[in-house]
Amino acid sequence: MNELKIGWKEWVSLPDLQIPAIKAKVDTGARTSALHASHITTFTRASESWVRYVVLPLRNNPEVEIQCESKLLDRRDIKNSGGQIESRYVIETTVVLGEARWSATLSLTSRDDMLFRMLLGRTSLPGNVVIYPGEKYLIGNVKLKKCYPKLRKREQKRK
């Protein structure tokens, strides 16, 4: 398995959730990973617990919102960045970073006050990852207008 060299922040995609690009902070000090989510509700499908939620993947573009549904993996008490314990829904989904692809567990929480809509904690990273804390976007940058056609339409309306 080749090393996956990443910086302290990278663009990732979550294809199972139809999220083509979301900026993630890589944080080895955080045990768990977190995804910004709002309007979180639970429901039952085929006798299994599921969760429905909205993801705003771009911090400065609230008009880009993605409706998501995931099978509920668990509900866990997780310490937030302020040291407070929060009860969060936890899902499992595919994370794609460059050519690498793996399954990760993510807790759903409001990250409105945070700079990054996603936090990649140490337990969600595969064993071949090497993090360069002084670097960013080692995998590359993302063309947001290609990923999110709504942004293109908004720009065309301005002209």
MDTraj code that builds the backbone (N, CA, C; nanometers):
import mdtraj as md
import numpy as np

residues = "MET ASN GLU LEU LYS ILE GLY TRP LYS GLU TRP VAL SER LEU PRO ASP LEU GLN ILE PRO ALA ILE LYS ALA LYS VAL ASP THR GLY ALA ARG THR SER ALA LEU HIS ALA SER HIS ILE THR THR PHE THR ARG ALA SER GLU SER TRP VAL ARG TYR VAL VAL LEU PRO LEU ARG ASN ASN PRO GLU VAL GLU ILE GLN CYS GLU SER LYS LEU LEU ASP ARG ARG ASP ILE LYS ASN SER GLY GLY GLN ILE GLU SER ARG TYR VAL ILE GLU THR THR VAL VAL LEU GLY GLU ALA ARG TRP SER ALA THR LEU SER LEU THR SER ARG ASP ASP MET LEU PHE ARG MET LEU LEU GLY ARG THR SER LEU PRO GLY ASN VAL VAL ILE TYR PRO GLY GLU LYS TYR LEU ILE GLY ASN VAL LYS LEU LYS LYS CYS TYR PRO LYS LEU ARG LYS ARG GLU GLN LYS ARG LYS".split()
xyz = np.array([
    [0.0849, -0.1179, 0.0000],
    [0.0000, 0.0000, 0.0000],
    [0.0896, 0.1243, 0.0000],
    [0.0716, 0.2121, -0.0955],
    [0.1501, 0.3344, -0.1059],
    [0.1095, 0.4344, 0.0015],
    [0.2051, 0.5173, 0.0433],
    [0.1747, 0.6236, 0.1376],
    [0.0812, 0.7249, 0.0739],
    [-0.0116, 0.7747, 0.1531],
    [-0.1001, 0.8828, 0.1109],
    [-0.0545, 1.0070, 0.1860],
    [0.0096, 1.0993, 0.1149],
    [0.0640, 1.2205, 0.1759],
    [-0.0400, 1.3313, 0.1680],
    [-0.0786, 1.3820, 0.2868],
    [-0.1807, 1.4859, 0.2919],
    [-0.1349, 1.6003, 0.3822],
    [-0.1976, 1.7159, 0.3627],
    [-0.1710, 1.8322, 0.4455],
    [-0.2713, 1.8426, 0.5588],
    [-0.2627, 1.9513, 0.6328],
    [-0.3521, 1.9684, 0.7472],
    [-0.4944, 2.0053, 0.7062],
    [-0.5118, 2.0463, 0.5806],
    [-0.6468, 2.0623, 0.5265],
    [-0.6461, 2.0147, 0.3828],
    [-0.7547, 1.9467, 0.3466],
    [-0.7673, 1.8860, 0.2136],
    [-0.9137, 1.8894, 0.1707],
    [-0.9340, 1.8846, 0.0389],
    [-1.0680, 1.8673, -0.0168],
    [-1.0957, 1.7175, -0.0250],
    [-1.2088, 1.6760, 0.0279],
    [-1.2493, 1.5360, 0.0185],
    [-1.3869, 1.5303, -0.0462],
    [-1.4242, 1.4133, -0.0923],
    [-1.5614, 1.3945, -0.1393],
    [-1.6235, 1.2794, -0.0622],
    [-1.7551, 1.2850, -0.0527],
    [-1.8342, 1.1831, 0.0157],
    [-1.9384, 1.1328, -0.0837],
    [-1.8971, 1.0423, -0.1726],
    [-1.9859, 1.0029, -0.2829],
    [-2.1169, 0.9379, -0.2394],
    [-2.1179, 0.8639, -0.1292],
    [-2.2422, 0.8013, -0.0822],
    [-2.3460, 0.9062, -0.0447],
    [-2.2988, 1.0262, -0.0097],
    [-2.3877, 1.1345, 0.0321],
    [-2.4106, 1.2366, -0.0789],
    [-2.3555, 1.2098, -0.1973],
    [-2.3670, 1.3017, -0.3120],
    [-2.2986, 1.4356, -0.2827],
    [-2.1900, 1.4321, -0.2063],
    [-2.1124, 1.5523, -0.1759],
    [-1.9825, 1.5438, -0.2548],
    [-1.9727, 1.6198, -0.3652],
    [-1.8546, 1.6087, -0.4509],
    [-1.7291, 1.6736, -0.3941],
    [-1.7461, 1.7725, -0.3047],
    [-1.6290, 1.8397, -0.2472],
    [-1.6678, 1.9069, -0.1168],
    [-1.5860, 1.8830, -0.0148],
    [-1.6027, 1.9499, 0.1136],
    [-1.4631, 1.9662, 0.1734],
    [-1.4363, 2.0840, 0.2258],
    [-1.3051, 2.1117, 0.2837],
    [-1.2998, 2.0478, 0.4225],
    [-1.1974, 1.9674, 0.4453],
    [-1.1830, 1.8979, 0.5730],
    [-1.0534, 1.9380, 0.6414],
    [-1.0632, 1.9568, 0.7714],
    [-0.9438, 1.9789, 0.8532],
    [-0.8999, 1.8420, 0.9043],
    [-0.7743, 1.8099, 0.8832],
    [-0.7181, 1.6849, 0.9321],
    [-0.6666, 1.7122, 1.0731],
    [-0.7225, 1.6413, 1.1705],
    [-0.6917, 1.6706, 1.3101],
    [-0.6623, 1.5417, 1.3864],
    [-0.5336, 1.5112, 1.4018],
    [-0.4964, 1.3887, 1.4740],
    [-0.5222, 1.4016, 1.6232],
    [-0.5472, 1.5221, 1.6721],
    [-0.5832, 1.5409, 1.8123],
    [-0.7276, 1.5032, 1.8400],
    [-0.8069, 1.4954, 1.7340],
    [-0.9476, 1.4552, 1.7470],
    [-0.9584, 1.3055, 1.7204],
    [-1.0228, 1.2355, 1.8099],
    [-1.0385, 1.0914, 1.7912],
    [-1.1381, 1.0610, 1.6795],
    [-1.2511, 1.1305, 1.6817],
    [-1.3583, 1.1023, 1.5859],
    [-1.3651, 1.2093, 1.4772],
    [-1.4321, 1.1755, 1.3696],
    [-1.4551, 1.2692, 1.2597],
    [-1.5945, 1.3275, 1.2732],
    [-1.6122, 1.4479, 1.2206],
    [-1.7410, 1.5155, 1.2309],
    [-1.7768, 1.5794, 1.0976],
    [-1.9062, 1.5783, 1.0677],
    [-1.9596, 1.6392, 0.9467],
    [-2.0651, 1.7403, 0.9883],
    [-2.0573, 1.8610, 0.9309],
    [-2.1573, 1.9635, 0.9594],
    [-2.2917, 1.9187, 0.9047],
    [-2.3920, 1.9157, 0.9920],
    [-2.5260, 1.8745, 0.9512],
    [-2.6295, 1.9549, 1.0295],
    [-2.7419, 1.9786, 0.9646],
    [-2.8532, 2.0470, 1.0307],
    [-2.9826, 1.9739, 0.9964],
    [-3.0894, 2.0135, 1.0623],
    [-3.2218, 1.9538, 1.0405],
    [-3.2140, 1.8007, 1.0510],
    [-3.1495, 1.7534, 1.1547],
    [-3.1273, 1.6093, 1.1734],
    [-3.2525, 1.5458, 1.2337],
    [-3.3037, 1.4436, 1.1642],
    [-3.4178, 1.3673, 1.2152],
    [-3.3924, 1.2190, 1.1914],
    [-3.4498, 1.1384, 1.2770],
    [-3.4376, 0.9929, 1.2599],
    [-3.5684, 0.9382, 1.2041],
    [-3.5584, 0.8249, 1.1359],
    [-3.6762, 0.7569, 1.0837],
    [-3.6434, 0.6091, 1.0667],
    [-3.7442, 0.5307, 1.0401],
    [-3.7270, 0.3864, 1.0227],
    [-3.7523, 0.3495, 0.8777],
    [-3.6636, 0.2673, 0.8235],
    [-3.6777, 0.2157, 0.6880],
    [-3.6448, 0.0665, 0.6939],
    [-3.7405, -0.0154, 0.6523],
    [-3.7226, -0.1614, 0.6518],
    [-3.6724, -0.2107, 0.7883],
    [-3.7354, -0.1635, 0.8938],
    [-3.7050, -0.2026, 1.0323],
    [-3.5659, -0.1615, 1.0797],
    [-3.5019, -0.0675, 1.0092],
    [-3.3702, -0.0186, 1.0508],
    [-3.3778, 0.1311, 1.0787],
    [-3.2942, 0.1759, 1.1692],
    [-3.2889, 0.3187, 1.2024],
    [-3.2031, 0.3926, 1.1010],
    [-3.2575, 0.5034, 1.0527],
    [-3.1892, 0.5895, 0.9574],
    [-3.1923, 0.7317, 1.0104],
    [-3.1098, 0.8158, 0.9506],
    [-3.1071, 0.9562, 0.9860],
    [-3.1121, 1.0396, 0.8577],
    [-3.1909, 1.1471, 0.8622],
    [-3.2051, 1.2397, 0.7494],
    [-3.1509, 1.3746, 0.7965],
    [-3.0745, 1.4410, 0.7099],
    [-3.0105, 1.5659, 0.7503],
    [-2.9726, 1.6480, 0.6280],
    [-2.9369, 1.7722, 0.6526],
    [-2.8960, 1.8643, 0.5469],
    [-2.7496, 1.9001, 0.5702],
    [-2.6703, 1.8945, 0.4631],
    [-2.5298, 1.9343, 0.4690],
    [-2.5117, 2.0591, 0.3846],
    [-2.4493, 2.1585, 0.4432],
    [-2.4093, 2.2797, 0.3713],
    [-2.2578, 2.2681, 0.3542],
    [-2.2122, 2.2112, 0.2432],
    [-2.0699, 2.1771, 0.2307],
    [-1.9747, 2.2953, 0.2124],
    [-2.0281, 2.4096, 0.1715],
    [-1.9428, 2.5259, 0.1454],
    [-1.9763, 2.6358, 0.2456],
    [-1.8820, 2.6676, 0.3278],
    [-1.9030, 2.7613, 0.4387],
    [-1.9584, 2.8957, 0.3928],
    [-1.9106, 2.9487, 0.2829],
    [-1.9526, 3.0814, 0.2376],
    [-2.0611, 3.0782, 0.1301],
    [-2.1215, 2.9634, 0.1075],
    [-2.2262, 2.9502, 0.0056],
    [-2.3438, 2.8709, 0.0626],
    [-2.4242, 2.9339, 0.1478],
    [-2.5342, 2.8611, 0.2121],
    [-2.6437, 2.8146, 0.1165],
    [-2.6442, 2.8680, -0.0074],
    [-2.7468, 2.8225, -0.1024],
    [-2.7173, 2.6831, -0.1555],
    [-2.5948, 2.6346, -0.1365],
    [-2.5612, 2.4977, -0.1773],
    [-2.5878, 2.4073, -0.0576],
    [-2.6994, 2.3367, -0.0642],
    [-2.7329, 2.2437, 0.0428],
    [-2.7666, 2.1089, -0.0164],
    [-2.7295, 2.0057, 0.0565],
    [-2.7486, 1.8692, 0.0082],
    [-2.8300, 1.7923, 0.1110],
    [-2.9416, 1.7382, 0.0650],
    [-3.0263, 1.6556, 0.1497],
    [-2.9660, 1.5152, 0.1540],
    [-2.9450, 1.4628, 0.2726],
    [-2.8805, 1.3317, 0.2864],
    [-2.9637, 1.2381, 0.3730],
    [-2.9478, 1.1099, 0.3463],
    [-3.0046, 1.0048, 0.4295],
    [-2.8990, 0.8971, 0.4457],
    [-2.8842, 0.8492, 0.5681],
    [-2.7850, 0.7455, 0.5956],
    [-2.8410, 0.6483, 0.6990],
    [-2.7965, 0.5254, 0.6898],
    [-2.8295, 0.4285, 0.7926],
    [-2.7592, 0.4722, 0.9207],
    [-2.8312, 0.4699, 1.0307],
    [-2.7764, 0.5127, 1.1580],
    [-2.6898, 0.4014, 1.2154],
    [-2.5632, 0.4334, 1.2390],
    [-2.4699, 0.3361, 1.2949],
    [-2.4802, 0.3329, 1.4464],
    [-2.4931, 0.4522, 1.5075],
    [-2.4891, 0.4594, 1.6532],
    [-2.5281, 0.6000, 1.6982],
    [-2.5465, 0.6142, 1.8258],
    [-2.5584, 0.7463, 1.8892],
    [-2.4569, 0.7453, 2.0022],
    [-2.3642, 0.8417, 1.9999],
    [-2.2531, 0.8412, 2.0948],
    [-2.2387, 0.9767, 2.1638],
    [-2.1868, 0.9693, 2.2857],
    [-2.1487, 1.0913, 2.3563],
    [-2.0067, 1.1252, 2.3141],
    [-1.9896, 1.2454, 2.2586],
    [-1.8613, 1.2886, 2.2042],
    [-1.8271, 1.4248, 2.2627],
    [-1.7010, 1.4418, 2.3024],
    [-1.6558, 1.5704, 2.3564],
    [-1.6305, 1.6659, 2.2398],
    [-1.6955, 1.7828, 2.2432],
    [-1.6769, 1.8807, 2.1364],
    [-1.5506, 1.9631, 2.1599],
    [-1.5227, 2.0559, 2.0694],
    [-1.3996, 2.1348, 2.0780],
    [-1.3960, 2.2238, 2.2018],
    [-1.5102, 2.2515, 2.2612],
    [-1.5161, 2.3309, 2.3834],
    [-1.5065, 2.2472, 2.5099],
    [-1.4916, 2.1156, 2.4929],
    [-1.4796, 2.0263, 2.6074],
    [-1.6115, 1.9764, 2.6629],
    [-1.7221, 2.0148, 2.5987],
    [-1.8546, 1.9715, 2.6433],
    [-1.8918, 1.8383, 2.5781],
    [-1.9662, 1.7547, 2.6501],
    [-2.0129, 1.6274, 2.5956],
    [-2.1425, 1.6511, 2.5190],
    [-2.1466, 1.6037, 2.3935],
    [-2.2661, 1.6117, 2.3086],
    [-2.3081, 1.4709, 2.2691],
    [-2.4380, 1.4483, 2.2633],
    [-2.4890, 1.3229, 2.2090],
    [-2.5062, 1.3423, 2.0588],
    [-2.4360, 1.2603, 1.9782],
    [-2.4385, 1.2776, 1.8325],
    [-2.4769, 1.1481, 1.7626],
    [-2.5453, 1.1656, 1.6488],
    [-2.5716, 1.0528, 1.5606],
    [-2.4437, 1.0223, 1.4838],
    [-2.4191, 0.8942, 1.4607],
    [-2.2985, 0.8506, 1.3908],
    [-2.3384, 0.7669, 1.2705],
    [-2.2754, 0.7959, 1.1569],
    [-2.3006, 0.7221, 1.0330],
    [-2.1690, 0.6649, 0.9809],
    [-2.1792, 0.5769, 0.8847],
    [-2.0607, 0.5272, 0.8146],
    [-2.0778, 0.5605, 0.6674],
    [-1.9727, 0.6118, 0.6066],
    [-1.9799, 0.6499, 0.4657],
    [-1.8426, 0.6383, 0.4011],
    [-1.8404, 0.6473, 0.2701],
    [-1.7155, 0.6417, 0.1943],
    [-1.6534, 0.7801, 0.1862],
    [-1.5238, 0.7858, 0.2131],
    [-1.4456, 0.9091, 0.1998],
    [-1.3498, 0.8894, 0.0834],
    [-1.3413, 0.9899, -0.0041],
    [-1.2482, 0.9859, -0.1165],
    [-1.1555, 1.1069, -0.1057],
    [-1.0262, 1.0773, -0.1110],
    [-0.9235, 1.1806, -0.1040],
    [-0.8219, 1.1483, -0.2118],
    [-0.8274, 1.2243, -0.3213],
    [-0.7432, 1.1923, -0.4360],
    [-0.7847, 1.0580, -0.4934],
    [-0.6901, 0.9661, -0.5068],
    [-0.7178, 0.8313, -0.5575],
    [-0.7546, 0.7350, -0.4452],
    [-0.7386, 0.7774, -0.3209],
    [-0.7667, 0.6904, -0.2061],
    [-0.9153, 0.6921, -0.1726],
    [-0.9644, 0.5779, -0.1301],
    [-1.1065, 0.5605, -0.0978],
    [-1.1157, 0.4658, 0.0205],
    [-1.1922, 0.5035, 0.1231],
    [-1.2085, 0.4161, 0.2388],
    [-1.3399, 0.4479, 0.3098],
    [-1.3793, 0.3587, 0.3977],
    [-1.5005, 0.3749, 0.4771],
    [-1.4630, 0.4399, 0.6096],
    [-1.5436, 0.5366, 0.6528],
    [-1.5156, 0.6070, 0.7775],
    [-1.6455, 0.6322, 0.8533],
    [-1.6337, 0.6410, 0.9850],
    [-1.7482, 0.6801, 1.0666],
    [-1.7395, 0.8296, 1.0913],
    [-1.8551, 0.8955, 1.0798],
    [-1.8641, 1.0404, 1.0984],
    [-1.9768, 1.0700, 1.1962],
    [-1.9518, 1.1616, 1.2885],
    [-2.0598, 1.2080, 1.3742],
    [-2.1219, 1.3302, 1.3072],
    [-2.2518, 1.3469, 1.3267],
    [-2.3249, 1.4592, 1.2680],
    [-2.3448, 1.5655, 1.3752],
    [-2.3041, 1.6887, 1.3449],
    [-2.3137, 1.7968, 1.4425],
    [-2.3145, 1.9312, 1.3715],
    [-2.3555, 2.0335, 1.4409],
    [-2.3477, 2.1679, 1.3848],
    [-2.2044, 2.2173, 1.3969],
    [-2.1476, 2.2569, 1.2832],
    [-2.0135, 2.3162, 1.2811],
    [-2.0230, 2.4596, 1.2279],
    [-2.1371, 2.5243, 1.2524],
    [-2.1595, 2.6612, 1.2052],
    [-2.0508, 2.7575, 1.2506],
    [-2.0022, 2.7394, 1.3711],
    [-1.9023, 2.8314, 1.4258],
    [-1.7591, 2.7902, 1.3931],
    [-1.7435, 2.6837, 1.3169],
    [-1.6103, 2.6337, 1.2837],
    [-1.5710, 2.6758, 1.1419],
    [-1.4422, 2.6824, 1.1150],
    [-1.3947, 2.7197, 0.9818],
    [-1.4105, 2.6075, 0.8801],
    [-1.4191, 2.4838, 0.9264],
    [-1.4269, 2.3685, 0.8360],
    [-1.5560, 2.2924, 0.8592],
    [-1.6213, 2.2560, 0.7495],
    [-1.7467, 2.1816, 0.7563],
    [-1.7256, 2.0350, 0.7905],
    [-1.6009, 1.9906, 0.7848],
    [-1.5710, 1.8516, 0.8169],
    [-1.4393, 1.8451, 0.8925],
    [-1.4354, 1.7552, 0.9880],
    [-1.3141, 1.7284, 1.0643],
    [-1.2803, 1.5813, 1.0449],
    [-1.1592, 1.5547, 0.9993],
    [-1.1134, 1.4162, 0.9844],
    [-1.0271, 1.3819, 1.1046],
    [-1.0816, 1.3037, 1.1946],
    [-1.0094, 1.2616, 1.3143],
    [-0.9216, 1.1405, 1.2875],
    [-0.8346, 1.1100, 1.3816],
    [-0.7325, 1.0073, 1.3599],
    [-0.7882, 0.8670, 1.3372],
    [-0.9009, 0.8316, 1.3989],
    [-0.9523, 0.6953, 1.3801],
    [-1.0190, 0.6761, 1.2442],
    [-1.0433, 0.7852, 1.1722],
    [-1.1047, 0.7743, 1.0391],
    [-1.0020, 0.7722, 0.9266],
    [-0.8760, 0.7839, 0.9608],
    [-0.7717, 0.7861, 0.8578],
    [-0.7135, 0.6469, 0.8390],
    [-0.6925, 0.6065, 0.7134],
    [-0.6299, 0.4753, 0.6908],
    [-0.4843, 0.4763, 0.7378],
    [-0.4304, 0.3583, 0.7606],
    [-0.2963, 0.3438, 0.8160],
    [-0.1834, 0.3918, 0.7283],
    [-0.2076, 0.4117, 0.5999],
    [-0.0995, 0.4542, 0.5097],
    [-0.0897, 0.6064, 0.4952],
    [-0.1654, 0.6820, 0.5744],
    [-0.1644, 0.8280, 0.5649],
    [-0.0425, 0.8855, 0.6370],
    [0.0237, 0.9781, 0.5688],
    [0.1315, 1.0566, 0.6290],
    [0.0874, 1.2022, 0.6206],
    [0.0784, 1.2673, 0.7367],
    [0.0292, 1.4047, 0.7422],
    [0.1467, 1.5009, 0.7536],
    [0.1454, 1.6000, 0.6656],
    [0.2450, 1.7067, 0.6683],
    [0.1768, 1.8297, 0.7265],
    [0.1965, 1.8564, 0.8571],
    [0.1210, 1.9624, 0.9235],
    [0.1488, 2.1032, 0.8730],
    [0.2590, 2.1252, 0.8066],
    [0.2890, 2.2574, 0.7529],
    [0.2391, 2.2767, 0.6109],
    [0.1766, 2.1763, 0.5552],
    [0.1299, 2.1797, 0.4158],
    [-0.0221, 2.1739, 0.4099],
    [-0.0764, 2.2181, 0.2974],
    [-0.2209, 2.2072, 0.2742],
    [-0.2469, 2.1743, 0.1282],
    [-0.3576, 2.1072, 0.1047],
    [-0.4031, 2.0694, -0.0295],
    [-0.2949, 1.9968, -0.1098],
    [-0.2271, 1.9031, -0.0476],
    [-0.1268, 1.8240, -0.1194],
    [-0.1911, 1.7365, -0.2269],
    [-0.3163, 1.7010, -0.2077],
    [-0.3884, 1.6195, -0.3065],
    [-0.4310, 1.7065, -0.4242],
    [-0.4463, 1.8358, -0.4017],
    [-0.4850, 1.9272, -0.5089],
    [-0.6053, 2.0109, -0.4711],
    [-0.6285, 2.1124, -0.5498],
    [-0.7424, 2.1993, -0.5287],
    [-0.8623, 2.1495, -0.6079],
    [-0.9753, 2.2058, -0.5816],
    [-1.1012, 2.1624, -0.6419],
    [-1.1611, 2.2778, -0.7199],
    [-1.2198, 2.2489, -0.8348],
    [-1.2937, 2.3486, -0.9127],
    [-1.4394, 2.3431, -0.8651],
    [-1.4728, 2.4333, -0.7737],
    [-1.6045, 2.4285, -0.7109],
    [-1.7187, 2.4452, -0.8103],
    [-1.7003, 2.5279, -0.9128],
    [-1.8076, 2.5482, -1.0110],
    [-1.8357, 2.4215, -1.0899],
    [-1.7351, 2.3374, -1.1048],
    [-1.7548, 2.2085, -1.1719],
    [-1.8279, 2.1114, -1.0790],
    [-1.7929, 2.1157, -0.9512],
    [-1.8549, 2.0264, -0.8533],
    [-1.9987, 2.0661, -0.8206],
    [-2.0221, 2.1973, -0.8152],
    [-2.1518, 2.2493, -0.7742],
    [-2.2067, 2.3420, -0.8825],
    [-2.2853, 2.2894, -0.9754],
    [-2.3383, 2.3699, -1.0860],
    [-2.4184, 2.4925, -1.0406],
    [-2.4766, 2.4887, -0.9210],
    [-2.5504, 2.6046, -0.8697],
    [-2.4624, 2.7288, -0.8650],
    [-2.3352, 2.7108, -0.8358],
    [-2.2430, 2.8243, -0.8302],
    [-2.2264, 2.8877, -0.9673],
    [-2.2236, 2.8045, -1.0713],
    [-2.2117, 2.8531, -1.2094],
    [-2.3349, 2.9339, -1.2467],
    [-2.4516, 2.8822, -1.2103],
    [-2.5771, 2.9507, -1.2429],
    [-2.5853, 3.0854, -1.1728],
    [-2.5402, 3.0897, -1.0467],
    [-2.5438, 3.2147, -0.9714],
    [-2.4529, 3.3183, -1.0381],
    [-2.3347, 3.2768, -1.0824],
    [-2.2413, 3.3684, -1.1468],
    [-2.2982, 3.4193, -1.2792],
    [-2.3674, 3.3320, -1.3547],
    [-2.4258, 3.3733, -1.4836],
    [-2.5358, 3.4769, -1.4611],
    [-2.6095, 3.4664, -1.3514],
    [-2.7150, 3.5635, -1.3214],
    [-2.6578, 3.7008, -1.2917],
    [-2.5388, 3.7071, -1.2358],
    [-2.4741, 3.8347, -1.2020],
    [-2.4327, 3.9120, -1.3267],
    [-2.4006, 3.8413, -1.4358],
    [-2.3489, 3.9051, -1.5571],
    [-2.4542, 3.9824, -1.6316],
])
top = md.Topology()
chain = top.add_chain()
for i, resn in enumerate(residues, 1):
    res = top.add_residue(resn, chain, resSeq=i)
    for name in ("N", "CA", "C"):
        top.add_atom(name, md.element.get_by_symbol(name[0]), res)
traj = md.Trajectory(xyz[None], top)
